[in-house]
Amino acid sequence: MAEPPLTESAPALRPKIGVSTQVILQPKWYKRVPSLGVDTLEINRRNSKLYFNQYFLEKVRRYLEGFHLSLHSATTGLFQELESFTRAELETLTAEVDICRFLGARELVFHLDPKTLTRSTKNRLNRILNHARSQEIAMLYESDNPIVADRVCAILDGFPEIGYALDLGHLNNGAGRNVLGCEIQAFLTRIKGRTVYVHANNNDGSSDEHKGLNSGTLDWRQVLDSLDLSQIRKVIIEVSSANYIEETRKALEDYLICF
């Protein structure tokens, strides 16, 4: 018997098309964002300097005034063997919630390994989720590469209040490496009701290349056709080179023109 889809209500208008700051290689990346040609931005803290310093954040906020912002966490593994590392990661994620509130970013995208989840670790993460809720920040889970369907759904089942950020490249690698565990369409049916955010990129199905949408093997249009676009808040172009941005942005605009 097929498993029932996971559900979450998140009404929205047409998805906003944006770009990740990971393509900006300069230290003062916030001065370069107008060159991306979009009004929606995901700040990737793994690539873009965003210090825990109010004076610095105030300067960044002035440059990004008027942009629709989200934040990609710099955390890499919330629960680790060394307790001091775990505490540091959890404190970082908590502080990133506060950065979102300070800058006016509405979503915080983070990664989580389901193999590390126990009753204790769930309780610790729930404290951060409660803090984010109090600050009106949406916490969005993005699965690691490649996607394994049951792992994704286990986390979404365990944390019904979080949304799902679907990375198209990670999906293609899950299918291409034969680790997804089901057909792509079956996976999309299960996560359709929870998917509120998309990372747009493509690859050859074997590695996380972060190429443009039309430079890989995934039929991304069919994937988007299978999602509920009325729930998708943002589609973020997350590519390895600025050379892919304009082509991918146009492809998305053309796709969404009738939405």
C-alpha positions in Angstrom: 0.0 0.0 0.0 1.3 3.4 -0.9 2.3 5.7 1.9 0.0 8.8 2.4 1.5 12.1 1.4 2.8 14.4 4.1 0.8 17.5 4.4 1.2 21.1 5.5 -0.9 24.2 4.5 1.2 27.1 3.3 -0.8 29.3 1.0 1.3 31.6 -1.3 1.2 33.5 -4.5 3.4 32.9 -7.5 6.9 31.7 -6.4 9.5 34.4 -6.2 12.6 33.7 -8.3 15.8 34.4 -6.6 19.6 33.7 -6.5 21.9 32.3 -3.9 24.8 34.5 -2.9 27.2 31.5 -3.3 28.0 32.8 -6.9 29.4 36.0 -5.5 33.1 35.4 -4.7 34.1 38.8 -3.5 34.5 39.4 0.3 32.0 42.3 0.3 29.4 40.3 -1.5 26.5 42.5 -0.3 27.7 45.3 -2.6 27.4 43.0 -5.6 23.9 41.7 -5.2 22.3 44.3 -7.6 24.3 42.7 -10.4 22.4 39.5 -10.0 19.3 41.0 -11.6 16.7 39.8 -9.1 14.9 41.1 -6.0 15.0 37.8 -4.1 18.1 36.6 -2.4 19.2 33.6 -0.4 22.3 34.5 1.7 24.5 31.4 2.0 26.5 31.7 5.2 28.9 28.9 4.1 30.1 31.2 1.3 29.2 34.7 2.2 30.6 36.4 5.3 27.8 37.3 7.7 29.3 37.8 11.1 27.5 37.7 14.5 28.1 41.4 14.9 25.3 43.9 15.0 27.4 46.8 13.5 28.3 44.6 10.5 24.7 43.3 10.1 23.4 46.8 10.1 25.7 47.7 7.2 24.5 44.6 5.3 20.9 45.4 6.0 21.3 48.8 4.4 22.7 47.3 1.2 19.9 44.7 1.1 17.0 47.0 1.8 14.1 46.1 -0.5 15.2 42.5 -1.2 13.2 39.5 -0.3 15.7 37.6 1.9 16.2 34.1 3.2 19.2 32.6 4.8 21.0 29.3 4.3 22.6 28.0 7.5 26.4 27.6 7.9 25.8 24.6 10.1 27.0 21.3 8.6 26.0 18.7 11.1 23.9 19.7 14.1 24.5 16.6 16.2 28.1 15.3 16.3 30.2 12.9 18.4 31.8 15.7 20.3 29.3 17.4 22.6 31.2 20.7 22.3 30.8 20.6 18.5 27.1 19.9 18.9 26.6 22.8 21.3 28.4 25.1 18.9 26.3 24.0 15.9 23.0 24.4 17.9 24.1 27.9 19.2 25.0 28.9 15.6 21.6 27.8 14.3 19.9 29.7 17.1 22.0 32.9 16.3 21.1 32.5 12.7 17.4 32.7 13.6 18.2 36.1 15.2 20.2 37.2 12.1 17.1 36.4 10.0 15.0 38.6 12.4 17.5 41.4 12.3 17.8 41.4 8.5 14.2 40.7 7.7 14.8 37.3 6.2 11.7 35.1 6.4 13.2 31.6 5.9 16.1 29.8 7.4 17.3 26.7 5.4 19.2 24.1 7.3 20.5 20.5 6.9 19.9 17.6 9.3 21.1 14.0 9.4 18.2 11.7 10.4 20.6 9.1 11.7 21.5 11.4 14.6 18.0 11.9 15.8 17.0 10.6 19.2 14.5 11.7 21.7 17.1 13.9 23.3 18.3 15.5 20.1 14.8 16.1 18.9 14.0 17.9 22.1 17.1 20.1 21.6 16.2 20.9 18.1 12.6 21.6 19.1 13.8 24.4 21.4 15.3 26.1 18.4 12.2 25.6 16.3 10.2 27.2 19.1 12.5 30.1 19.1 12.2 30.5 15.4 8.4 30.4 15.7 8.5 33.2 18.3 10.5 35.3 15.8 8.2 34.4 12.9 11.0 32.7 11.0 10.1 29.6 8.9 12.6 26.8 9.4 13.0 24.8 6.2 14.8 21.4 6.1 17.0 20.6 3.1 18.1 17.0 2.7 21.7 16.2 2.0 23.0 15.1 -1.4 21.9 12.6 -2.7 18.2 12.4 -1.6 17.1 9.2 0.1 13.3 9.3 0.2 12.7 7.5 3.5 15.2 9.7 5.4 13.5 12.9 4.1 10.1 11.7 5.1 11.2 10.5 8.5 12.3 14.0 9.4 9.2 15.6 8.0 7.1 13.2 9.9 9.1 13.9 13.1 8.9 17.7 12.8 5.4 18.5 11.3 6.0 22.3 11.7 8.9 22.6 9.4 8.7 23.1 5.6 10.8 21.2 3.0 13.3 22.9 0.7 13.6 20.6 -2.4 17.0 20.7 -4.1 16.5 19.6 -7.7 20.1 18.5 -8.1 20.0 16.4 -5.0 16.9 14.8 -6.3 18.5 14.0 -9.6 21.5 12.4 -7.8 19.2 10.3 -5.6 17.6 8.8 -8.7 20.8 8.7 -10.7 22.8 6.9 -8.0 19.8 4.5 -7.3 19.6 5.5 -3.7 16.3 7.5 -3.8 14.5 4.3 -2.9 11.5 4.9 -5.2 10.5 6.5 -8.4 10.8 10.3 -8.5 7.1 10.7 -9.0 6.3 8.6 -5.9 8.7 10.7 -3.8 7.2 14.0 -5.1 3.7 12.7 -4.2 4.9 12.1 -0.6 6.5 15.5 -0.1 4.2 17.6 -2.3 2.3 19.0 0.7 5.4 20.0 2.6 7.5 21.5 -0.2 7.5 25.3 0.1 10.9 26.2 -1.3 13.1 25.0 -4.2 16.8 25.1 -5.0 17.0 25.3 -8.8 20.0 23.5 -10.4 20.8 20.5 -12.5 23.5 17.9 -13.0 24.3 14.6 -14.7 22.8 12.4 -12.0 26.1 11.4 -10.5 27.6 14.4 -8.8 26.4 17.7 -7.3 27.5 20.0 -10.1 25.1 22.9 -9.5 24.7 23.6 -13.3 21.9 25.5 -14.8 18.5 24.0 -15.2 19.0 23.2 -18.9 22.5 21.8 -18.4 21.6 18.5 -16.8 19.6 15.3 -17.1 16.7 16.0 -14.7 13.4 16.8 -16.3 12.9 19.8 -14.0 9.7 20.9 -15.7 8.0 17.6 -14.9 9.2 17.9 -11.3 7.7 21.4 -10.9 4.5 20.1 -12.7 4.2 17.5 -9.9 4.5 20.1 -7.0 1.9 22.5 -5.7 3.3 25.8 -6.9 0.7 27.7 -4.9 2.6 26.6 -1.8 6.1 27.4 -3.2 7.4 30.6 -1.7 10.7 30.9 -3.5 12.6 29.2 -6.3 16.3 30.0 -5.6 18.8 29.6 -8.4 21.7 27.8 -6.6 24.4 27.4 -9.3 28.2 27.1 -9.3 28.7 30.0 -11.8 27.1 33.3 -12.5 27.1 32.2 -16.2 24.1 29.9 -15.4 22.0 32.6 -13.8 20.4 34.4 -16.7 19.6 31.2 -18.7 18.0 29.6 -15.6 16.1 32.7 -14.6 14.6 33.0 -18.1 13.7 29.3 -18.1 11.9 29.7 -14.8 10.2 32.9 -15.9 9.0 31.2 -19.1 7.8 28.2 -17.1 5.9 30.3 -14.5 4.4 32.8 -17.0 1.0 31.1 -17.0 0.9 30.6 -13.2 
